[in-house]
């Protein structure tokens, strides 16, 4: 019998971390070649987020990694310019979402 330590998810959900903006705030559609994607979330405050996925685990654990503040600021600047949104609307989203 296998015993798994740590976070275990079923096949209908995945853990994620992303930097993005609530998709309902978008006036300009995003260009998929920019590396941005939209993720559907089941949350009270936002249904969908558009931005850069930092980590998304569909069946396994979240990937190990680190981002510098400079990299996070660079992503935020790109989101702000590309999507024509205020920097104050850009957030780091994390949690479990339906997959």
WODA-V342113 format. One record per residue. N is the residue number from 1. PSI is psi in whole degrees, -180 to 180 (NA if undefined). D_CENTER is the distance of its C-alpha to the mean C-alpha in whole Angstrom. Layout:
N	PSI	D_CENTER
N	PSI	D_CENTER
//
This chain:
1	136	34
2	139	31
3	129	29
4	126	26
5	148	25
6	-163	21
7	131	19
8	129	20
9	155	18
10	177	19
11	-9	19
12	8	17
13	163	14
14	151	11
15	148	10
16	158	6
17	130	5
18	156	2
19	124	5
20	-166	6
21	146	9
22	121	10
23	-23	12
24	-15	15
25	-7	16
26	131	16
27	-40	19
28	126	19
29	148	17
30	150	15
31	120	16
32	-22	15
33	-7	17
34	-10	15
35	-4	12
36	152	9
37	170	8
38	136	8
39	136	7
40	130	10
41	149	10
42	82	13
43	159	13
44	-33	16
45	-16	15
46	138	12
47	-35	12
48	141	10
49	137	7
50	131	7
51	-151	6
52	126	6
53	126	4
54	-42	6
55	141	7
56	114	8
57	114	11
58	-37	13
59	-13	17
60	-169	17
61	162	16
62	143	13
63	146	14
64	149	16
65	177	15
66	145	15
67	138	14
68	161	17
69	-33	17
70	-40	18
71	-39	15
72	-42	13
73	-40	15
74	-43	15
75	-43	12
76	-44	12
77	-43	16
78	-42	15
79	-47	12
80	-46	15
81	-45	18
82	-40	16
83	-3	15
84	52	18
85	159	16
86	143	18
87	-30	16
88	-16	16
89	-10	14
90	132	11
91	165	9
92	120	7
93	142	6
94	157	7
95	-153	9
96	137	11
97	160	10
98	142	13
99	NA	13
//
